[in-house]
Amino acid sequence: MTTFHLTVVTPDGCAFDGQAERVVCRAIDGDLAILAKHGDYCTALGMGEAHIVDAEGTRRRAACMGGMLTVLDGNVRLVATTWEWAEQINQARAEASKKRAEEILAQKNLDKRDYELAQARLKRALVRTSIHQ
């Protein structure tokens, strides 16, 4: 399989830097897959599961929350607001966060800002709980 150079960075540092066969993630307008020889491209990322298949064929799953993905001259750079590998996700903490967000959303008379914040927290928690090792 043909590979390409992929770099995944976050505010916390570099999450991946090496050769990959494929990267799959959620853009703001749907899921996308980048393979070797992809044309130049740039998109904003949404929230969802991502996975990388490295040069050895190993598939690693992650939760990706926002950012940008660019393909330029065959190099792929994914700059994620949050990138958590499946093995780094604390499932109990994600479930507790989901429960708290659902409790807030169940409250009456939430103002628009609090409602939107709780919805965003719930969506992040749902992404995290859906990523299993």
DASUL-V750404 format. One line per field, one symbol per residue. phi: phi as a letter, one per 20 degrees, with the letter a starting at -180 (. if undefined). psi: psi as a letter, one per 30 degrees, with the letter a starting at -180 (. if undefined). burial: # if it has 24 or more other C-alpha atoms within 12 Angstrom, else .. Layout:
phi: ???
psi: ???
burial: ???
//
This chain:
phi: .fdbeccdccgepeebbrebeaccbeefdpfbcddgmffgabbededrfcbcdefenfdcebeccmpccccblnedcdddfcccfgfefefffffffffffffffffemffgfffffffffffffffffeedf
psi: kkllkkkjllffakfkjaklekkkljlfglklkklkgklklklkkakakllkjaffgkkkllkkjlakkkkjhfkkkjjkekjjkeffkjeeeeeeeeeeeeeeffklhkleeeeeeeeeeeeeeeeeffjk.
burial: ..########....##.##########....#.###.#....############.....############...############..#....##.##..#...#............##############..
//
